[in-house]
Structure formats: structure tokens, C-alpha cells
Amino acid sequence: MIRTLAVRRRPVGEGRAYLAYAVGSLALVGAVVAGLLVGAADLPVRGVLLALVDELPLVDVDHGLSPVQHSVLMEIRMPRVLGAVVVGSLLAVAGAGYQGVFRNPMADPYLLGAAAGAGVGATLVIGYSDVESVVGVGVIPLAAFAGAIGGVLMAYALGSTAGRADGTVTLVLAGVAVSAFLSSVQTFVMQAKVDELRRIYSWILGSLATIGWKELGLVLPYAAASTFILLLHGRLLDVMTVGDEEAGVLGVNAARVRFVVLFAASLATATAVAISGLIGFLGIVIPHMVRRLVGGSYRRILPLSVLTGGAFLVVADIVARTATAPGELPIGVVTAFIGAPFFVVVLRATRRVDL
């Protein structure tokens, strides 16, 4: 008999939820400020804060930073920190969306082959093209984005033809099969292009070092659209927790909601991995942590995951930049170091129930 994992849902007062939103917002702002201040170049706190104020419309203040310091702040640290916010928020809200659709706290953004597809796309470009010439025009992120979307579409098509189109178990099994196939393709390419293994592994382990204003401009429309769609479906995901048949009685088309949420979550995942590589565990850790704070309502879990996910990845990036300075750890290593033990905690805190 097929089993899944579920968590107990406890009602949480509105006051506690609003407090969680306030704390999450403050945590995000604090993480962003810390991310701008911490780094190899020493920047004065007052100068950084005034420089941020100076960027506001119709505001002109003397920040006191030298041209070099201002360039470091605005051209290196600012896009990297904002990139961490975008990637962290996308992976967290995508994880919450997947968990709502599959009614399983173990679901994560890479469940339906997004990671394997992105890996194949990036590996093909790195292995079979002049990387130095394509990095500047953003071919690797585009290939990873296309690969992630392609992997999810393959999994959804296979799941729809192999069983009921709205069957969550069939979709998960299809995702496993597609991921295995795409991973084998990636391994074949890596074996054929041994000279590029270091570049490929560097991308697979995740990094925010290459994010600039250009990359942010490319992904922001997709990030905004996918996040907006997921936030709109919070109430419908709450209804679907009672089961597809019961949701249908209440007037909710479960199959349509599942498709839209899976599409938006997969788009969010593809957008994130396109500019950061593969960053694991965040999509499991953040939604589950939020669920413990504000209860099981996705109307609260989704927006708070956006705030907390962004703050978490900024802090993880600070650790990645400073733990082995002047070197830098892949951010995927940092998130895995935190997420793997947390995964065990989540596993122990859940209970099994029959579908």
C-alpha cells in the first residue's frame, strides 16, 4: 500500500501570524544589510546606509564612499545579495507549493525532474561550447532554465499518460523516472568531457558569485509571475488538504489547481537554478520551519516562505563567503550542511498515514 507523510495541523491565531510576518520582514531586511556589509572589502556601515538612501528617487545625500567602495557595493554586493533573496524566496515558495499539491512535507522544488533537467542543459552548454564566449551572453542560465522546464514537462506528460492525470503518486514516480534518465545523460556528457568537470561541478554545487544586474533583469519577470500565481493559490491549497473528492464537492477543480501550482512552482524552480545552479534542501527546510510557526494554512505558509527563504539564503551566502576566506564555499554545500540534519528532524517529526 502506498504511504505518504503528513503533519499535524494546529490552528494559529491571527496575532501570531502577523507577528511572524513582522519578524520575517525584519529578518529579511537585517540579512540584506548584513550581506551588503560583510565581505573582503571593508565598507563603513554609515556609508553603506547613506549610499542606499542616495539611491532612492529624489534623494541626494553625500554617502562618503570612495568610487571603488561605491562600485563594490553597487556592482558586486548589491546584485549578489538581491540574487540571494530572489533565489531563496523562489525555492522556498516553490517547495511550499509542491508540499501543498502533494500533501507531503518531504516534497521539494526538484521533485519532478527540474534539477536533473537543469543539470543536463547546463552540462551540454559547458561541455560542447566555448564557455568563455557564452558566459557573457547568459547562455548557461538559459540552457539550465530550458532544461528544468523540459524535465518537468517530461515528467508531467509521462505521469498523465501512465495513470490518472491528477494522480500525485503517478506524478512523483514519473519525476523519479525522468530524473534518473536525465541524470544518466548528464553523467554520459561529463564522462565524455572530462576537461570540463570542474566547471560542471562548480555549477552543480551552486553559486551566487556570477549574479549581476543583467541576470537579475532576465529572471525578475519569471520570478514575479511564478510567485504571484503561487500566492494566489494559498486558499485553494488549503481546500485541497481534505482530498481531491472533498475539494470537488466544495467547488474546487483539484486537477486544474494541481496543474497551475505545479507549473508555477516549476517555473520558480527553473528561474532560480538558471542563475544560481542547484541549491538543495532549502525548499524543504523553510516551508517546514514556517509551518511549525504559523500552522498548516498555505495562505500563511506561502508568503512567509518568501520572506524567510530570502533571508535564509542571504545568511547562507554570507557563511559561504567568509567561512574559508579568502576562498569561497559553494553555497550548496552550506545549505546541505544545514539542511541534511534538518531533514532528519522533519522525518522524525512526521507520521505515516495511508492514502
Secondary structure, DSSP 8 states (H G I E B T S, - for coil): --EEEE-------HHHHHHHHHHHHHHHHHHHHHHHH-SSS---HHHHHHHHHHTSTT--------HHHHHIIIIIIHHHHHHHHHHHHHHHHHHHHHHHHHT-TT--TTTTSHHHHHHHHHHHHHHHS-HHHHGGGTHHHHHHHHHHHHHHHHHHHHHHHHS-TT-HHHHHHHHHHHHHHHHHHHHHHHHHTGGGHHHHHHHHT--STT--HHHHHHHHHHHHHHHHHHHHTHHHHHHHTT-HHHHHHTT--HHHHHHHHHHHHHHHHHHHHHHH----SHHHHHHHHHHHHH-S-HHHHHHHHHHHHHHHHHHHHHHHHHTTTTS---HHHHHHHHHHHHHHHHHHH-EEEE-
